[in-house]
């Protein structure tokens, strides 16, 4: 979900509620800049949603490529800062209107 203009993730695991409210702002400014620049260089927009890739999976491409770990919520925040908004903010793992021809998909995701 989006709360006060920022992502806020609530996950129900094994009957327990887990909250991920970490934001990109919790990281050093240089890391924030690197992450947003990486998104802008590696993910291209399109008009329709790309199914099969979510915020959770996309963050693993980033982590594998530039060795920066983000929580799912931090990655969602970074995507919003880069201008990408979820097609359904109530989903746990967000989908975006991004191109399958983006450079990110020529990279290997982290296993």
N, C-alpha and C positions, 0 to 999 in steps of 0.2 A: 504494500500500500504506500501511498504518498501522504506524509504527515508534515504539515507546515512547509510544503514545497520540497521536502527531502524524502528519500526512500526510508521505509521502516518495515522490517521483515519480522513477521511472527510465524513460527513454524511449530506445529504440533508433532513432536516426536515421542512415540511410545506413550501417548496420553499426557505428556508434559509439554507445557508451552515454553518454547525457546525464542528469545527475542534477539535479533541482530539489528542493533541501531548504530553500529559503527559507521562513520562517515569518512570520506576521503580527507576531510579537514583534520582528522586525528593523526595523519602522517605528515612528515616533514614537507615543507613547500617544494623542495626540489623533486621529491618523489611524486607529489601531486602533479606537478608540471609534466614529468616524464610519462606518467600514466595517461593523462589527458592527450598529450601529443601522440603517444602510441596509438590510442584509439582513433584519433583523427587521421593518422597515416595508414592505419590497417583496416578500418571499417568504413565502408561507403554506404550512403543512404540509398534507399529506393522507396517507391510509393506504397508498396504492399509488404505485409509481414512475411518474414522468413521463418517458416516452421522448421523444427529440427535442431535449432540452436537457441539456447537460452543464456541468460546472464551467468548462470552457474557454469555452463560449459565454456562460454567465451572468456571468463576470467582465467580458466586454465590455459588457454592459448597465450594470454598475456603473461602468466606466471612462467610458462615454459620458455617463452621468448626473451623476456627481460628480467626474469628471476625476482620479481616483486610479488609477494603474497598479499592478496586482498581478500577480505571476507566478501561474500556475495553482496551484502548491502553496500560495502565500500565500492565494489565494482558498479553496482547500479547507480550510485551517486556519481561516480566518474563518468558513466555514460550520459547521465543527465547534464553534467557540466560540459560534455563534448557536444551536446545538442540532440542526443537520442533519448526519446521518451518511450516508455513501455506501451504496448498496444492494450494491455490489461494490467493495471497496477495492482489488482487484487490477486494476481497469480503469485505463487511463491518464487518461481524462477521466471523472470520477465522475458518476453519475446519483443523483438524490435523490427522496424522496417529497415532492414539492412540487405545489402546485395550479396548474393552467393558468389559473386565475382570479386569480393573484397580480398585484399592481400592476406588477411588473417586466415583464410581457408586454404592457403597454399602452405601454411605452417603446420607443424604437427602439434595436436593438443597434448597436454600432459596426461599420461595414463593414470 
